[in-house]
Amino acid sequence: MREQQAAALPAYTGRDLGASWSRERTLFKLWAPTAAAVRVILYATGSDDERGAALLGSVIMQPAGQGVWQARVHGDWNGRYYVYALQFDGTEGEVLSADPYARACGINGRRSMVIDLAAAAPDGWADDRRPDIPPHARAVWETHVADFSADPAGGVPEAWRGKFLGFTAQDTCLDGDPAKPTCLNYLKQLGVSHVQIMPMFDFGSTDEADPDAYNWGYDPVNYNVPEGAYSTDPWHGEVRVKECRAMIAAIHKAGLGVVMDVVYNHTYHADSWLERTVPGYYCRRTPDGSLTNGSGCGCDMASERSMMRKYIVDSCVYWAKEYHVDGFRFDLMALIDAETMNAVRAALDALPGGENILMYGEPWMGGGTCMDTGARPSDKGALDVLSDRIGFFCDGTRDAIKGGVFDAKSAGYVNGGLYYGVRILHAVDAWRDGADGFAPKASGQVVQYVSAHDNYTLWDKLKLVAGRTGFAAPDADLLAQNRMAAGIYLTCHGLPFLLSGEEFARTKNGDHNSYKGPLAVNRLDWRRAADLKPLVDFYRGLLAIRRSHPELSGAAGETAPIMLAMPGWLVGFVLEKAGGDSELAVFYNPETTVQWVDLPAGSWRYLCDGTTARAEPFGEVRSGGVTLAPVSVTILVRE
């Protein structure tokens, strides 16, 4: 469908597309302006393979204006399933489609389900509230639902392992030892503020009936429905809704926020429910009619078109309202136009407390696309028009610290590439000086990180650069590099982010793209977390320091770090509190030898000496100068 044809279609302004349930009747509404006729087919079950499967009949839908078809079906249809059958002029037969606006579905998402959302709620859901987390205390920890609790040693009941309910298990620990916490019990002690959940909407790359199926989930089928593989019963649509909410409520009770990883840039395949209901409208195409492939999946979504933009906005608002989600991470955000991203931001801000909902994403795409005229991709080049509360992952910081992600053996500042110190100087102030060709409006826009689900884990990357064998084997040199990497991005202005398990040297045995599993490679190893407790404690200490010193984040508009003249490739800077008093001195030493540096005037004590980090000052009072341990970050506070 050409740009002009798409623009000519009527846009719907209401917010009631899908199946709106009440005890007396269900109202079905579908936007399908190019259809000649539509009917809704009703079923007793979500598939023909279930006991009691029966076709309950069909109802002809009527035009309702603005391209919408609707049907009222009287009676209580909660828990019943349905699909749409559409006819188009010039084609034979009907096209069957699940509801793109569905809120629940049957197994594998092929039939949509009518649902009473109020009934599909865990106990206490009405009292669930988002935690109030100040900007300077924010730090995001990324995990996958299955990875989080699948380890049999983690103490989670077997039926809940790898499921939404794995997050709800209380007081879990290793070997019955309370000093070795696991899962949520571990996480609430670590000091991060938000848990980013890799795709938890319904995706198509696994069979929900197969308990051994595994995938990261970047293959959307039903955007507004939780994934059935993470529920204890994928056959009954209300179970996944209730259990997903229970997970979020448990995370909130632990004082943490939930960031949802969303993939609005493509669908599982081009033959999606959206494209079945309005063929040619939702996917981008080149002038010759072929699908664009900026996502690497062959079906980029045309976010700049009015009804796709509305779909994305409404979907985010839905998750925020009905699931109490605290933030959104946008996959391949550059494939979404800037106007749509700003519209999402505005819609979330309009919710009670919505201005505290996080928004950030990947400011890149996997290849070329073909946006309609006038649309701008949400990449670093669009920072002039994007809201200053829409953030982006900073690959500049990532690669400067540990080395490039596309060359396994390329070194960064902490592991031999000392010349990256020039770029580290700019990373400290979140690249606000425009040194990398872009200028963030606010430090909070910059997601500072060294590891995420993509590419090698930090530990595996350090192993590969060093040429060391045995990925799981501990290594004193690499532990120092790991501590230094964390010490850098956790003392830079911006929003810190880490892959789950980075803090205990998580390894995937050199697999840089474990999206299809196996689970044994991906799951968090809670015994490793206990064995490498000193590294975990170091991260915990750095996070505590950051919470205690807002000037480290730059979130409150503090002045830029005062850079100190340093010998060689050392980096040093002073951070001032809002009152103007010098508070912290931070030094990075990438050399493999001890270094001596001068201190600013005053008396100073350690918060971090390179191996120990904590919010309370320790060690002897220092003045005049201080030694820096090899490959280390040192933080001092002025007495």
N, C-alpha and C positions, 0 to 999 in steps of 0.2 A: 504494500500500500504506500503510494507516494506521499510526501510531506503534505502537499495541498489536499489530497483526499483525506488524510488523517485529520487535518485541521477542520475539514468540513463536517465531520461527524459531530452530532450533538453531545455535549458533556453533561453528565448528571451531577447535580449539586448536593443531593441528599447524602445521608450517612447510614442508610439502612439497607444497603445491598447485602445479599445473602439470605439466610433463613432466620427471621425474627420470631422467636417462640413466645407464645403465651399458652396458658392452660386451655383457653377457649379456641385458639386457632394459631396457625403458623402462616406468616406472610413470606412468600418467596419472591425475591427481586433479583433480576439479572440484567446487567447492561450488555446488550447485544444488538446494537443499532443496525447492523447489516443483515440480521437474520430475517427470514420471511415468516417463520413460525417457530414457536418454542413450546415444549411441554415439560413438566417435571414428572419424573418417574419415581415412585415410592417403593421402598423395600423394607422388609422386617429386619434384615441383617446387613452387615457391611460387606459381605461376600456370599457367593453361592455355595461356599464350602462349609458353612456353619449349620448346625442343627436349627431347625425352624425357619430356614431360609424360605422366603416367599415374596413374590411380586405382589405388592399391595394395590397396584393400579397406577394410573397416571392422570394428570390434570393439565388441561390446556391453559397456557399462560396468555395474558392479554397485554397489548401495548399500554404503557402508562405514562408516556411522554419522556423526552430527553433520552431516547434510545433504550429505555428500560422496559422489560417484560415482567409482569407480576402475576401471582396466583395466590389466593387465600384458600387454605385447606382447613376446614373446621375440625375441632377436636384436639386432644392432647397428643402431639406427635413427638414429644421428647423421647430421644433414644432411637428414633426411626431414621432410616437412611434414604438417600435420594441422589439422582443424577439428572442432568438436563439433556434433552434431545432437541437439537436445533436443525432447522432446514434453511438452506440458502438457495436463492434463485440461481438457476444455471447448473446446479449440481443434483445428482440423484441421491436419494436416501437421506438418512439423518446422521448428524454428527453427535456422538455421545460425549458428554463432558461432566466431570465433577464440578462442583461450585468453586470458582476462584476465590470467592469471599467466605468460604466455609470456616466455621469455628471449631469443628470437630469432624472426625472421619472414621471410617472403618479401617481394617487392616490394610496396610500398604497404600492408604490414601486414595483408593479408586472410587469409593463412594463417600459422599459427604454425609454428615449426620446433623439432625436437628438437636439442639442442646439447650437445656435450662442451665445457664451458666451459674446462677446462684446456687443450684443444688450440687454442682460439680466443684465444690470448694472444700478444702480441709477444715478441720475444727479451728476456730479462731481466725479464719481468713479475714473476716470483716474488721478485725482489730490490727491486722498487719500494717505496718508503716515502714516507709523508707527511712533508713538511718540518716541522721543529720551529720554529714561529714564535711568539714571545712575544706576549701580547695587546697590548702597547703598540706593537708594530711592525706591526700589521695595517692594511692599507689595500686596498680591493677595487676592481678595474678591470673594468668590465662590457663584454663584447663578444659578438658573434654569430659562429658558426663561419664562415659565408660572408663576412661583412664583413671578418674579420681578415686573410685572405690572398688576396682576390680581385683586388686591384690588380695588373695586369700588371707594374708597375714595382717591385713588392715583392721580386722575386728568387726567388719560390717556383716550383718546377717546375710547368708548366702543368697537368699531370694532378692536382696536389695543391691547386690554388688553390680556395678556398672549401670545402675538405674538412677532415675531421679531421686528415689528414696534413699540412695546411698548417702546423700547429703544430710538426711534427717537423723541418721544414727548418732546417738549421744555418747560422749565420753569414750570414744574408741581409742584403743592403744595397741601397741605391739607387745606380744607375749604377756599380756595382762599387766604391763608395767606402766603406771600413770606418768612416769617420766619420759615415756616414749609415745607421745600422742600421734594419732593418725587422722586422716580425712578432716572433717570440719573441726574436730577437737584440736587438731594440729594448726589448722588455718587461722582460727581465731586467736591463736597465740603468736602467730608469725609477725603481725603488724601491718599487713596490707589492708587496704580499705575496701576494695572491690574485687569480686570474682568475675572474670570474663568467661562466659560459657561458649565454647565453640558450637556451631549451629545446633539448635535444639528444636527448630521447627521441623515439620515433616519433610524428609528428604527421600530421594528415590534410589539411592545407590546401595541399599541393603534390603534384604527380605526380613520384614519385621517378625515373621514366624520362625526365623532361624536364630537361635540364641547365640550362635557363634559368629554371626555376621558382624563386620566392623567397617566403618568408614568415618572419615572426619565430618562428612555431612554437607559439603558445599554444593549440593545438588537439590535445590528447592523443588518441591511438588505442591505442598499446601502451606503457604506462607504464614497463615494465621492459626495453625494447628501444631501442637507439640509432637515431636517424633515418637512413634509408637514403640520403637525398639528400646526406648529408655523407660517404658512403663512396665509394670508387672503383668499387664493384660492388654496387648495391642488390638484385641478383637473388639473391645467395647470402648467406643470413643470417649466416653466421659472419664475413663480411668486415667488416661494420659493427661487430661486437663487438670484433674484433681491432684495428681502426683507431681506434675510440674509446678503447680502453685505451692504444694507442700515443700518442695525443694527451695523455692524462693523464700518462703516464710521462714524456713530453718536458717537460711543464710542471713536473713534480716535479723532474726533473733540473736544471732552471733555477733551482731553489730556491723555486718558487712553489706555492701551494695552488690547488685547483680547487673553486669553488663552483658547484653545479648549480642552475639555475633550474627549479623544479618547479611544476606546475599541477594540484594535486589538487582544486581547487574546481569544475572542470567538465570535460567531455569534448568532443571535436570536435562531436558532436551527441548528442541524447538516445538515439538508437538505437546505444548503445555495446555493446561485448562484455559489460560488466558487466550492463547492463540486459537484454541478450538472455538471459543465463544465469539471472538471477533478476529477472524483470520486476516493476517497481514498487518494488524495494527500495533501489536505490542513489541514486536521484535524489529530491530534496526536492519535496514537493507541498503545495499549499495545501489547506484543508479541502474545497474543491470538486473536488479531484483534478487541478488544472492544475499544470504545472511552475512552480517559482519561478525568478526570473531575476536574482538578485543578482550573477551573473557577467557579465550582458549577453550570454550565449550560450544562455540558455534551458534549462539543465540543471545546476543546482547539485547537487553531490554531498553526500549526507547523511553527513558525516564522523562525526557523533555516534552512528551506528548501529554496532553491535559489529563487523560484518564489513567495513564501509568503514573504520572506524578501524584494524582489523587490517591491511587492505590498505595503507593509507598508511604505517603503522609498518613493516610487512614490506618495502615497496618502498624506503623510505629506508635501512633496514638493508642491503638487497640491494645498492644502489648503493654504499654505504659499504664493504661487504665485497668485492664482486666487481669494483668499478671504482676503489676507493681514493679515493672522493670526499672532499674536505676540508670541505665545507659545503653547506648547502641554503638557497636563497632561495625563499620561498613566495609565489607569486602570489596576490593577493587573500586574504591570510591571515585576514582577519576572517570569511570564509566557512567557515573550518575552526574547529571548536569548541576551546576552551582545553584540555579534557581530552585531546583527541587530540594537540595540540601538545606537551603535557607528556609524553604517552606516547612520542612520537617522541624527545624529549630524553632520557628515561630509557633507551630502547632503544639509542640511540647511545652514551650514557655507559657502557653495559655492555660495549661493544666495547673491545678493547685500544687505548688512546690515544683513545678516543671522546669523552672530555670536551673535547678540543681541536677537535672538529668544530663548525663555525659553524652557527648557526640564526638566521635573521631573515626578515622578510617585510613585506608591505604591510598595515598595520593598518586597512584599509578594505575595502569591497566596492563593486561597481558599482551596486547597487540593493538592494531589500529581499529577504529570504529568509524561510524558515519552519523554524527549527530545532526538533527535538523538545523536549518539555518538559524544562526544567532545563539545557539546553545553553547555554553562553555563547560568543559569538563572540570570536575572538582579536583584539580591537581594543584601543585604548588604555585602554578602560574595564575590561579584564580583566588589567591589569598586577598587580593585587593577587593573582591566582591563577596567573599564568603564571610559569614558571621565570625567574629573573633572567639566564639565559643564552639566552633567546629574545629576539632584538632586533626592532626595527621601524624602518622608514624614517620620518624626521622631516620631514614636510611643513612644520612650523612654521619650522624652520631654513631650509629650501629657499626658501620664499616670502619670508621676512624678508630674505634676502640679495639675491635677484635680482628679486623681484616675483611675483605670483600666476601660476600656470600656466594658469588658465582665462581670463585676459585678457592677450592678447599684449602690450599696451602698458602694463600696470601696472608701476610701478617698485618696486624694492627698495632696500635700504640702499646698495648700491654704485653705483646708477645713477639717483639722484635722490630716492628715498623716504627721506630722512634720518630721518624720524620712526620708521622701523623699528629705530632704534638701541635703543629700549626693549626690543624683543624679542630683539635680538642680545645684550643683557646676560644674558638668561636662557639663550640658546643656548650661551653660553660654558661653562657648567657642565652641559650636556646636560639642561637643563630639570629638574634635580634638585629645584628649589625648588617644584615643582608649579604654576608660574605659568601653564601652558597647560591646566590642568584635569586633568592626570595627573602622576604622580610615578614615574619610573623607579626601580627598586630599585638599579640599577647603571649607571654611565655607558656601559658596553659594550653595553647594550641599545639605545642610541640611534645609529642610522645617520645620520651627518651628511653631507649631500650637496647639490648644486645642480643636477645633471643625471643623467638616466638615459635608457633607450631611449624611454620615454614622453615626450610633450610636446616642446617645442622644445629643440634643443641649447642649451647656455649661450650660445654665440656668436650663434646666431640670435635668441635672446631679447634679448640686449643690443642687437643691430642693430634689432630691431623697436621696442624702447622708445625708442631714440635716433632712430628715423625715418630711418636711413641706408639708402641703396640699395646694391645689389651685395653679396650676402651673403658672397661669398668674399674681397672686397677687404679688405686690412689697414686698421686704423684705430687710431691711437695712443691715443685716448681710451678706446676699447672694450678694447684690450689692457690698459690700466690697470685697468679694471673687472673684466676676467677675472682678472688677477693678484690683485686684492683679494678677489674671491669665493673663490678657492682659498685665499688666505691666511687667510680667516676660518674656513672649515670644517675646515681642516687645523691650526688652533690651538685648536679647541674640543674639549672632552672628548667621547669617544664613538668610534665606528667610522667612519672616513672611507671614502667611496665616490664613484667618479666614472665617468661614461660614457667608454668608450674614445674617445680623440681630443679630449676636452675640453681636454687639455693642449696641443693644437696648434690650438685654435679650430675644432674640427670644425663643419662646416656641412652641412645637408641642404637648403640653398636655401629655407628657410622652411617645409619640410614638417614638421608637428608629429606626424604619425602615419603613418610610412612602413612600416607593417607588411607591406604587400604588395609593397614594392619601388618602383622597380626597384633592382637591385643597384648600379647606377651611382650612385644617390643615397646608398645606405647604406654602401657599402664604405669602409674606411679609406683615406685619401689619403696615402700615404707620402711623396710629394713635398711635400705641405703640412707634414708633420711636420718635414722637413728645412728648409724655408723658414722655419718659425716655431720654429727651434731655441731662440732665447732664451726663449720661453714654456715650451717643454718643459724647459729647464734650470731655470727658476724652479720648476716643479712638482717636478722631481727634487730641488732643494735643499730645498724645504719638507718633502718626504717624508724626506729625510736628517736634517733637524733633528728631526722627530718621532721617528724611531728613536733618535736620540741623547739625547732628553729625554723619558723615560717620563711625566713630570708633565704633558705636553701631552695625553695620552690619558685620564688618570684611571683607567687600567685596573688600577693597583696600589693603588687605594684612597687616593690622595693627597688632601690637603685641598683644599677648594674654592678656585678662584682668588680672590685678594684684589683686589676691584674698586677702582680708583683714581678719585678725583674728577676729572672731565674737563670742559673747557668745551664748550658747544654739544652737538653730537651725536657727539662723539668718544667712543670706548670705550677704556679702558686697564685692564690688570690685571697682577698679579704672580703667578707660579706658584712654589711652594716645592717643593724636593726633600724626600724622606722625612725627612731629618735636620733639617728646619726652616729651612734656609738659603734665602733668596730666590735663585732661580736665573735665571729669565727674566722680562723685562718685555715685554708685547705691547701694541701700540697700533693701533687702527683709525681712519683718517681718511677719512671719506666726502666731505669738502669738496673743492671744485675748486681750493682755494688751499692754500699751505703753512701749516702750523700749528706752534706751539711748545708743548711740554708739559714739565712738571717731571719729573725722574727721581727715583725713590727713592734713598736714600743709597747711596753706593758708586761704583765705577768700572765703566763698562759699555762693551761693544763690540757691533757689529752682527752678527747672524746673517742678518737680512733688512732691507734698506733700502727695500723697495717694488718694486725692479726686479731686484735680485740676492738670491739666497737660497742659503745653504750651511751645512753643519754646523760648519765651522771659523770662528771669529770673524774679522772683518776690519774695516778702518777704524781711525780714531783712537779712543783711549779717550775716553769721554763721561762727564761728571758734571754734576750740577745740572740740566741740561735737554737737550732734543734737538729738532730740527726734523723734522716729518713731511711727507713728500712728498704732493702732492695725490692723492686717491683711492688709498690705499695701506694696506698692513699693514707695520708695523715690528716687528721682534723683536730684542731686545738680551739679551745674557747678561752677568751680573755677573762681573767679573774676580776 
